[in-house]
Amino acid sequence: MAEPLHIGLLIFPKVTQLDFTGPHEVFTKLPGAEVTVVAPSAAPVAANGGLRFLPDATVDSAPGFDVLFVPGGPGVGAIMEDRTLLQFVREQGLRARYVTSACTGALILGAAGLLKGYRATTHWLSLDLLSWFGAVPVPDRVVIDRNRITGGGVTAGIDLALSMAAEIDGPETARMIQLLIEYHPSPPFASGHPSTADARLVEEVRKARKTLQQQRIEQVKRAASWYCG
């Protein structure tokens, strides 16, 4: 019997739940996968928006993982300021076969020194920040560079996980999972990315997120000095 594939998904307060739940749905359908949800403590984790998740393990009790996955969300800033959690991510990532993220989870990987010299992507609002960690920002939905696989904003986590399924068990398995979850997007509006959205709308979103983004820039600058300086 083949050894199980251990997949660890890190969650934290104010995580974007779809960053996490989309890939989780795909990973749990991967043959031979053992999926573990890890959090800073054993307490329920409140995602951004209030949905709560109960972790399977804490960072202190987690086993080593073959695949490390890190989602994003407003809580990313606090993780980048937490050296203990960054060290956990770094140690897991250095041992893992694959190091992966969705959305701004890539900033956590970067802050842990795991993206230096790698091509990577993240949410479009934070894409340029990857360069602070020595990564090469790429504005693609999914970016694969050796064993680093990163996904763009939020919903791209599903694409990321399906790409991972193809890497691990082949395209046929990935296609089957995609069919099972009926991942057949046909959005009602062509406004899901700055390349297709109206320029006025893009500017409105930038203005609405200006304060958060400025705070994130300062957090990235501080974090970049720890493992990437």
C-alpha positions as CSV (number, residue, x, y, z in Angstrom):
1,M,0.0,0.0,0.0
2,A,1.3,3.5,-0.9
3,E,2.1,5.8,1.9
4,P,-0.5,8.5,2.5
5,L,0.1,12.0,1.3
6,H,0.0,14.4,4.3
7,I,-1.5,17.8,3.4
8,G,-1.4,20.5,6.0
9,L,-3.6,23.6,5.7
10,L,-2.8,26.5,8.0
11,I,-5.7,28.7,9.2
12,F,-5.7,31.7,11.4
13,P,-8.0,34.4,12.7
14,K,-9.5,36.6,9.9
15,V,-8.5,34.1,7.2
16,T,-10.6,34.4,4.0
17,Q,-12.7,31.3,4.3
18,L,-12.9,30.6,0.5
19,D,-9.2,30.8,0.3
20,F,-9.2,27.8,2.6
21,T,-12.4,25.9,1.9
22,G,-12.1,25.8,-1.9
23,P,-8.7,24.0,-1.8
24,H,-9.8,21.9,1.2
25,E,-12.7,20.6,-0.9
26,V,-10.3,19.5,-3.6
27,F,-7.6,18.1,-1.4
28,T,-10.0,15.9,0.5
29,K,-11.0,14.3,-2.8
30,L,-7.4,13.4,-3.7
31,P,-6.8,9.7,-3.5
32,G,-4.6,8.7,-0.6
33,A,-4.5,12.2,0.9
34,E,-4.7,12.8,4.7
35,V,-5.7,16.4,5.2
36,T,-4.9,18.2,8.5
37,V,-6.1,21.7,9.4
38,V,-3.6,23.5,11.6
39,A,-4.1,26.6,13.6
40,P,-2.1,28.6,16.2
41,S,-4.2,27.0,19.0
42,A,-6.9,24.4,19.5
43,A,-9.6,27.0,19.8
44,P,-12.1,27.5,17.0
45,V,-10.8,29.9,14.4
46,A,-13.1,32.8,13.2
47,A,-12.6,33.5,9.6
48,N,-13.1,37.0,8.2
49,G,-16.9,37.3,8.1
50,G,-17.4,35.2,11.2
51,L,-17.5,31.6,10.0
52,R,-15.7,29.4,12.5
53,F,-13.5,26.3,12.0
54,L,-12.2,23.7,14.4
55,P,-8.6,22.8,13.7
56,D,-7.3,19.2,13.8
57,A,-3.9,20.2,15.2
58,T,-1.9,23.1,16.5
59,V,1.4,24.4,15.3
60,D,3.0,22.7,18.3
61,S,1.4,19.3,17.7
62,A,1.3,19.2,13.8
63,P,3.2,16.4,12.0
64,G,5.5,17.0,9.1
65,F,3.6,17.6,5.8
66,D,4.2,16.5,2.2
67,V,2.2,19.5,1.1
68,L,2.0,22.8,2.9
69,F,-0.9,25.1,2.0
70,V,-1.4,28.6,3.3
71,P,-4.5,30.7,2.5
72,G,-4.7,34.5,2.8
73,G,-7.1,37.1,4.2
74,P,-7.0,40.2,6.4
75,G,-5.3,38.1,9.2
76,V,-2.2,37.7,7.1
77,G,-0.6,40.9,8.6
78,A,-0.7,39.5,12.1
79,I,0.9,36.2,10.9
80,M,3.7,38.2,9.2
81,E,4.4,39.9,12.6
82,D,4.5,36.6,14.5
83,R,8.0,35.1,14.3
84,T,6.9,31.9,16.0
85,L,4.3,31.1,13.4
86,L,6.6,32.2,10.6
87,Q,9.2,29.8,11.9
88,F,6.6,27.0,11.8
89,V,5.8,27.8,8.2
90,R,9.5,28.0,7.3
91,E,10.3,24.7,8.9
92,Q,7.4,22.9,7.4
93,G,8.1,24.4,4.0
94,L,11.7,23.5,3.9
95,R,10.8,19.8,4.5
96,A,7.6,19.6,2.3
97,R,7.5,18.2,-1.2
98,Y,5.2,21.1,-2.2
99,V,4.8,24.6,-0.8
100,T,1.6,26.2,-1.8
101,S,-0.7,29.2,-1.2
102,A,-3.8,31.0,-2.3
103,C,-4.3,34.7,-2.4
104,T,-2.2,36.7,0.1
105,G,-1.1,33.4,1.7
106,A,1.9,33.9,-0.6
107,L,2.9,36.9,1.6
108,I,3.2,34.5,4.5
109,L,5.3,32.1,2.5
110,G,7.4,35.1,1.4
111,A,7.8,36.4,5.0
112,A,9.0,32.9,6.0
113,G,11.7,33.1,3.3
114,L,10.2,30.4,1.1
115,L,9.7,32.4,-2.1
116,K,13.1,34.0,-2.5
117,G,14.2,33.4,-6.1
118,Y,10.9,31.9,-7.1
119,R,8.2,33.1,-9.5
120,A,4.9,33.5,-7.6
121,T,1.5,35.1,-7.6
122,T,-1.1,36.5,-5.1
123,H,-4.1,38.8,-5.0
124,W,-3.7,41.5,-7.6
125,L,-3.8,44.3,-4.9
126,S,-0.7,42.7,-3.2
127,L,1.2,41.3,-6.2
128,D,3.9,43.9,-6.2
129,L,4.7,43.2,-2.6
130,L,6.1,39.8,-3.4
131,S,9.3,41.5,-4.6
132,W,10.1,42.5,-1.0
133,F,10.6,38.9,-0.3
134,G,12.9,38.2,-3.3
135,A,10.1,36.6,-5.3
136,V,9.4,37.4,-8.9
137,P,5.7,38.6,-9.2
138,V,3.7,37.0,-12.0
139,P,0.1,38.1,-12.7
140,D,-1.2,34.7,-13.5
141,R,-4.0,32.7,-12.0
142,V,-1.7,29.9,-10.9
143,V,2.1,30.0,-11.0
144,I,4.3,26.8,-10.7
145,D,8.0,27.2,-10.1
146,R,9.6,24.0,-9.1
147,N,7.9,22.9,-5.9
148,R,6.4,26.3,-5.2
149,I,2.8,26.6,-6.4
150,T,0.9,29.8,-5.8
151,G,-2.6,30.9,-6.7
152,G,-4.1,34.4,-7.3
153,G,-6.9,36.0,-5.3
154,V,-9.5,33.9,-3.4
155,T,-11.3,31.8,-6.0
156,A,-8.0,31.0,-7.7
157,G,-7.4,28.7,-4.7
158,I,-9.6,26.1,-6.5
159,D,-7.5,26.3,-9.6
160,L,-4.4,26.0,-7.4
161,A,-5.7,22.9,-5.8
162,L,-6.7,21.3,-9.1
163,S,-3.3,22.1,-10.4
164,M,-1.8,20.4,-7.3
165,A,-4.0,17.3,-7.9
166,A,-2.7,17.1,-11.4
167,E,0.9,17.4,-10.2
168,I,0.5,14.7,-7.6
169,D,-1.9,12.2,-9.2
170,G,-2.1,13.2,-12.8
171,P,-4.5,15.3,-15.0
172,E,-7.1,12.6,-15.1
173,T,-7.6,12.7,-11.3
174,A,-7.7,16.5,-11.4
175,R,-10.4,16.4,-14.2
176,M,-12.4,13.9,-12.2
177,I,-12.4,16.1,-9.1
178,Q,-13.3,19.1,-11.1
179,L,-16.3,17.3,-12.5
180,L,-17.3,16.0,-9.1
181,I,-17.4,19.5,-7.7
182,E,-18.9,20.9,-10.9
183,Y,-16.3,23.5,-11.2
184,H,-17.6,25.1,-14.3
185,P,-17.4,28.9,-13.7
186,S,-19.5,31.2,-15.8
187,P,-19.5,34.5,-13.8
188,P,-22.4,37.0,-14.4
189,F,-19.9,39.9,-14.8
190,A,-16.5,40.2,-16.4
191,S,-15.1,42.2,-13.5
192,G,-13.2,39.5,-11.6
193,H,-9.7,40.9,-12.5
194,P,-8.3,44.4,-13.2
195,S,-7.5,43.2,-16.8
196,T,-11.2,42.8,-17.5
197,A,-12.9,45.1,-15.0
198,D,-13.9,48.7,-15.7
199,A,-11.0,51.1,-14.8
200,R,-13.3,53.2,-12.7
201,L,-14.3,50.1,-10.6
202,V,-10.7,49.1,-10.2
203,E,-9.9,52.6,-8.8
204,E,-12.8,52.4,-6.4
205,V,-11.6,49.1,-5.0
206,R,-8.1,50.5,-4.6
207,K,-9.4,53.5,-2.7
208,A,-11.6,51.4,-0.5
209,R,-8.6,49.2,0.4
210,K,-6.1,52.0,0.6
211,T,-5.7,52.0,4.4
212,L,-5.4,48.2,4.7
213,Q,-2.9,48.1,1.9
214,Q,-0.8,50.8,3.4
215,Q,-0.7,48.9,6.7
216,R,0.1,45.7,4.8
217,I,3.0,47.4,3.0
218,E,4.5,48.4,6.3
219,Q,4.1,44.9,7.7
220,V,5.7,43.4,4.6
221,K,8.7,45.8,4.9
222,R,9.2,44.7,8.6
223,A,8.7,41.0,7.8
224,A,11.1,41.1,4.8
225,S,14.0,42.0,7.1
226,W,13.7,38.7,9.1
227,Y,14.4,35.9,6.6
228,C,14.8,37.8,3.3
229,G,17.1,40.7,4.3
